[in-house]
Amino acid sequence: MDVLLTIFVDPFLDMFSDPVFFMEVIVTGLLTGVMYSLVALGFVLIFKASGVFNFAQGAMVLFAALTLVGLMERGVPVWLALIITAGLMTILAVLIERLVLRPLVNQPEIILFMATIGITFFLEGFGETVWGSDIHPLDVGIPAESFEIAGMLLNEFDIYAAVIGAVMVVTLAIFFQKTAIGRALRAVADDHQAALSVGIPLKTIWIVVWSVAGFVGLVAGIMWGSKSGVQFSLSLIALKALPVLILGGFTSIPGAIVGGLIIGVGEKIAEIYWGPLVGGAIETWFAFMLALVFLLFRPQGLFGEKIIERV
Amino acid sequence: MLYREAGQFKSDYASDQAIFPIAQDRWFMAIALLVAFVVIPYTFDEYMLQAVMIPFLIFALATIGLNLLLGYCGQLSLGTGGFMAVGGYSAYKFAIAFPEMNMIVVFALSGLCAAFVGIMFGVPSLRIKGFYLAVATLAAQFFLQWLFNKVAWFYNYNSSGTITAPPREMFGYMVTGPEATAEVRYILTLSIVVVMALVAKNLVRGHIGRSWMAIRDMDIAAEIIGIRPMQTKLSAFAISSFYCGVAGALMVFTWLGSVETEAFSINESFQVLFMVIIGGLGSILGSFLGAAFITSVPILLTNLPQAFGLEMAIDLQKHFEVMIFGSLIIFFLIVEPLGFARLWQITKEKLRLWPFPY
């Protein structure tokens, strides 16, 4: 009986006895969730446009951040470093399209998935060969002062991250809904062959979408890098984006955001109120377990399209 | 000329269904086994046995395990490291709790534990597939690694958090622990791997293997011809995890001696996945070839630059290794998705006609 009490009752009592702290946990979770969403966005973009589940998004985040920080350490000003890195991500997109995607057209999606695991390893190895494997501090001039609202201790940096995340989602939404390229992207996502037959160049579209995913990765890399330093573990953090996707659905941009927030808040609450019961550090797997349980009941995610199987 | 089966007639069903129907193949296998069991222990020094041959065999076993799941049943799992950890830790607990127990029994029991865990994490495969399943199995990887790290019962409450293989003997020889010689460990590992590989080879050409392949090729069609998806998928998860579990147990007992949970990290899962892809999806022989290749790349990278008089920093070497693995995966997926096993098959077909191909 005591065991049940400590599991099912005490954590909730803790929450109610100190509501300010509880709110602080939730807000911290939300802000971490924004960071997950930033990474997850890149996955969704590529999956929507090409049906490829891009495992390498995490490596792209790491690679972009490493390149940026490497350039800045060699005395390149921030704006120039940003432009060069963005350029490099575009070149990377072209190379991936040319060398990996085009030869694998029409292969089963699981083969493409494994190919992106190959890209992941290549990018990690390449980035670290060029820029070294130390932890690089990254400072692009985002203020990081702590301040208090209503008794909650918050960091300015997290607020900026949330704002940047929101701006990016709005920009992407406008880009997808209002521009010609965005319309082409949606057409390709709907039906490759129909898009081709109305004259949408598939190759260009893929390059565009991989570049955009690269830019999103760059932004995510800047935010994560400023928060915890640019290091190898960034690509592991990016793995957390996978349960976010499962929760939100692979094809939905709002889903990526909502999924990220749920995972962020969920794992913070679990860690703080239930973690001590089992020895802590449950953040490493909580998100995955949540996703696994979720999959059993709703495989298509919160906002994803229903999976229908036809023979 | 060397490899021509003309004149080898099959006069009964038994010879028609033999694993190696061609006499030359049987000779080749016999010679390979002779070399592996007799020549290698006598000629290789301790370093070669301990640091090259034993890890190769253990990874080959894990690769067969993943290959049964991914190559034959088509279910992608990234939790291999976690299942190996289950094998390693449960073997440790069994060996400590029952000191008199035969090591073979210990390994078998640890495999069964891994199989049980595998079934539990395989349940989602009934509803989801492809990369959804891959993410679900990542949960296994992270959860199991955390479990063995945090719950002190698994490493008998020792302060370092590592598990150390206790010394045990079989047939009068020390097989584990610090006093066991590399030769004895090698022979033990080799025997287990050979027997289990043979079992796997027979499994995949029998009823179970054929239903796995039916599920892999088209699950709906398989269901319609009367294959039960639940039993089939879960049996693939169970048997695959059994192999991975035994590989994990061997890793603790005959290779590393003492391990932490870090030894079963997600990198191990990826490494085994690479062995499967490079060796050949859906091939037992390919599992050995892939394991041999992936375990030999780091050794080559250590020795090659030195042979040319170049110095290479260790971390640079590591990065190069990762880069090479990544590029090779892409290369093989594009050029030869069936990996080394297919190349080997092509060579054999060429060899049948050699030297007069017309």
Interface residues (C-beta under 8 A of the other chain):
Chain A: F53 F55 L99 V100 P103 L104 Q107 E109 I110 I111 F113 M114 A115 I117 G118 I119 T120 F121 F122 L123 E124 G125 F126 E128 T129 S133 L236 L239 L242 P243 L245 I246 V278 G279 G280 A281 I282 T284 W285 F288 M289 A291 L292 L295 L296 P299 E309 V311
Chain B: G74 L76 V123 P124 R127 I128 G130 F131 Y132 A134 V135 A136 L138 A139 F142 F143 Q145 W146 N149 K150 V151 I220 A221 I266 F270 L273 I277 D315 L316 H319 F320 E321 V322 M323 I324 F325 G326 S327 L328 I329 I330 L333 I334 P337
